[in-house]
Amino acid sequence: ILFGNRQANDTTNEILAGSALNVSASYSVVPSSVSRDSNSRYLNPKFVTLPSNLYDAFDLHLQSTSWCVNRADTNVAPEVDITGKARPVGSAADIGAYEYDPN
């Protein structure tokens, strides 16, 4: 998930790419400037709390209504999330570092 990755003084560019750099994504949530497949979207991933600056508290777990829940390619997704929780919890792994768990 690439979302809200801006420098403090840049209000438009999430990813800065020079002419020699091609960025493409599969099974991802990315800025509109990135080439993506049909399994990817440009939308708000619906994190629990997204920081507005470097000093704000944040929680990058997914909300239950996130498009990213059950959307990863389970064949290539890690078997555990960043906290060590087994994947998938639902019908497929989730896009992002944290696996959504309703419990």
PyMOL commands that set and color helices and strands:
alter all, ss='L'
color gray80, all
select strands_A, chain A and resi 24-25+35-36+47-49+59-62
alter strands_A, ss='S'
color yellow, strands_A
deselect
rebuild
show_as cartoon
